[in-house]
């Protein structure tokens, strides 16, 4: 009798744990279908995006890359790179880290940094950041390349999909 009672109680506890424990996963799966400002909200552990067409590049700018990954719980690695077609007077990169705010429905910038070089072929930069868990994060980059005589420089923007940091 005690064995049956214990089996029923354990079964009910397991069932309750499955029902209530999957609520967050179901909510996150529903959110992953959303696209906000060009970025899908995903449950992936990393996301990357590169310039995809010649219209996004220009005469001097070959490509730009944005990358985000989750190396550990509560941390993200944000990376950006700009590459020129040839050695240029100026090549630059601005990396932005955005967090999705579900109350407003918008991305909000939480970090940024700039890297630039003169007489170079490209620049890149990456940082590991400690972030608040329970949000989606993405990396957005502005890319610049050109010669001073051809000012304004070629520009492009890339951004990743949002990844869930739980």
RAFENKA-V432829 format. One record per residue. RES is the residue in three letters. BURIAL is # if it has 16 or more other C-alpha atoms within 10 Angstrom, else .. Layout:
BEGIN
<<RES;BURIAL> <RES;BURIAL>>
END
This chain:
BEGIN
<<UNK;.> <UNK;.> <UNK;.> <UNK;.> <UNK;.> <UNK;.> <UNK;.> <UNK;.> <UNK;.> <UNK;.> <UNK;.> <UNK;.> <UNK;.> <UNK;.> <UNK;.> <UNK;.> <UNK;.> <UNK;.> <UNK;.> <UNK;.> <UNK;.> <UNK;.> <UNK;.> <UNK;.> <UNK;.> <UNK;.> <UNK;.> <UNK;#> <UNK;.> <UNK;.> <UNK;#> <UNK;#> <UNK;.> <UNK;.> <UNK;.> <UNK;.> <UNK;.> <UNK;.> <UNK;#> <UNK;#> <UNK;#> <UNK;#> <UNK;#> <UNK;.> <UNK;.> <UNK;#> <UNK;#> <UNK;#> <UNK;#> <UNK;#> <UNK;#> <UNK;.> <UNK;.> <UNK;.> <UNK;.> <UNK;#> <UNK;#> <UNK;#> <UNK;.> <UNK;#> <UNK;#> <UNK;#> <UNK;#> <UNK;#> <UNK;#> <UNK;#> <UNK;#> <UNK;#> <UNK;#> <UNK;#> <UNK;.> <UNK;.> <UNK;.> <UNK;.> <UNK;#> <UNK;#> <UNK;#> <UNK;#> <UNK;#> <UNK;#> <UNK;#> <UNK;#> <UNK;#> <UNK;#> <UNK;#> <UNK;#> <UNK;#> <UNK;#> <UNK;#> <UNK;#> <UNK;#> <UNK;#> <UNK;#> <UNK;#> <UNK;#> <UNK;#> <UNK;#> <UNK;#> <UNK;#> <UNK;#> <UNK;.> <UNK;.> <UNK;.> <UNK;.> <UNK;.> <UNK;.> <UNK;#> <UNK;.> <UNK;.> <UNK;.> <UNK;.> <UNK;.> <UNK;.> <UNK;.> <UNK;.> <UNK;#> <UNK;.> <UNK;#> <UNK;.> <UNK;#> <UNK;#> <UNK;#> <UNK;#> <UNK;#> <UNK;#> <UNK;.> <UNK;.> <UNK;.> <UNK;.> <UNK;.> <UNK;.> <UNK;.> <UNK;.> <UNK;.> <UNK;#> <UNK;#> <UNK;#> <UNK;#> <UNK;#> <UNK;#> <UNK;#> <UNK;#> <UNK;#> <UNK;#> <UNK;#> <UNK;#> <UNK;#> <UNK;.> <UNK;.> <UNK;.> <UNK;.> <UNK;.> <UNK;#> <UNK;#> <UNK;#> <UNK;#> <UNK;#> <UNK;#> <UNK;#> <UNK;#> <UNK;#> <UNK;#> <UNK;#> <UNK;#> <UNK;#> <UNK;.>>
END
